[in-house]
């Protein structure tokens, strides 16, 4: 059995979900921006040795990119073959 939502209830739901989250500006030693800067300066130890943050990001994102490309190639071959 479904329950109908009335106009005032719908307006209340819309008002609550449309409210922006409080705009907090985090500063200090534990702020996310400062942690990203600190991570970028230090090296990250991987199986292939220490890497910078950008090199580690490239290493991590290579496999998903290859999987997507493999799927595209398989789809093209399947489309041409059939």
C-alpha positions as CSV (number, residue, x, y, z in Angstrom):
1,X,0.0,0.0,0.0
2,X,1.5,3.3,-1.0
3,X,1.3,6.5,1.1
4,X,0.7,9.8,-0.7
5,X,2.8,12.8,0.1
6,X,0.9,16.0,0.6
7,X,1.9,19.4,-0.7
8,X,3.3,20.7,2.6
9,X,5.2,17.5,3.2
10,X,6.7,17.7,-0.2
11,X,7.7,21.4,0.4
12,X,9.4,20.5,3.6
13,X,11.3,17.6,2.0
14,X,12.4,20.0,-0.8
15,X,13.5,22.6,1.7
16,X,15.5,20.2,3.8
17,X,17.3,18.6,0.8
18,X,18.0,21.9,-0.9
19,X,19.7,23.5,2.2
20,X,23.4,23.9,1.6
21,X,25.8,22.3,4.0
22,X,27.5,24.8,6.4
23,X,30.3,26.4,4.6
24,X,33.2,25.6,6.9
25,X,36.7,26.7,6.1
26,X,39.1,24.3,7.6
27,X,42.5,25.7,8.5
28,X,45.3,24.5,10.6
29,X,47.6,21.5,10.6
30,X,44.9,19.0,10.0
31,X,43.1,20.7,7.1
32,X,42.5,18.5,4.0
33,X,44.4,21.1,1.8
34,X,47.4,21.0,4.0
35,X,47.4,17.2,4.1
36,X,47.4,17.1,0.3
37,X,50.3,19.5,0.2
38,X,52.2,17.4,2.7
39,X,51.4,14.2,0.7
40,X,52.7,15.9,-2.5
41,X,56.0,16.7,-0.9
42,X,56.7,13.3,0.5
43,X,57.4,10.2,-1.5
44,X,54.9,7.3,-1.5
45,X,56.3,3.8,-1.1
46,X,55.0,1.4,-3.7
47,X,55.9,-2.1,-4.9
48,X,58.2,-0.5,-7.5
49,X,59.9,1.8,-5.0
50,X,59.3,5.4,-3.7
51,X,57.3,7.6,-6.1
52,X,56.0,11.2,-5.9
53,X,52.3,11.7,-5.6
54,X,51.7,12.4,-9.3
55,X,53.8,9.3,-10.3
56,X,51.8,7.1,-7.8
57,X,48.5,8.5,-9.2
58,X,49.6,7.6,-12.7
59,X,50.6,4.1,-11.6
60,X,47.3,3.5,-9.9
61,X,45.1,4.8,-12.8
62,X,47.0,2.9,-15.5
63,X,45.2,-0.4,-14.9
64,X,41.6,1.0,-15.0
65,X,42.5,2.8,-18.2
66,X,43.9,-0.3,-19.8
67,X,40.7,-2.3,-18.8
68,X,38.5,0.4,-20.4
69,X,40.5,0.3,-23.6
70,X,40.4,-3.5,-23.7
71,X,36.6,-3.3,-23.4
72,X,36.4,-0.8,-26.2
73,X,38.6,-3.0,-28.4
74,X,36.5,-6.1,-27.7
75,X,33.3,-4.2,-28.4
76,X,34.7,-3.0,-31.8
77,X,35.9,-6.5,-32.7
78,X,32.5,-7.9,-31.8
79,X,30.6,-5.3,-33.8
80,X,32.8,-5.9,-36.9
81,X,32.7,-9.7,-36.6
82,X,29.0,-10.0,-36.3
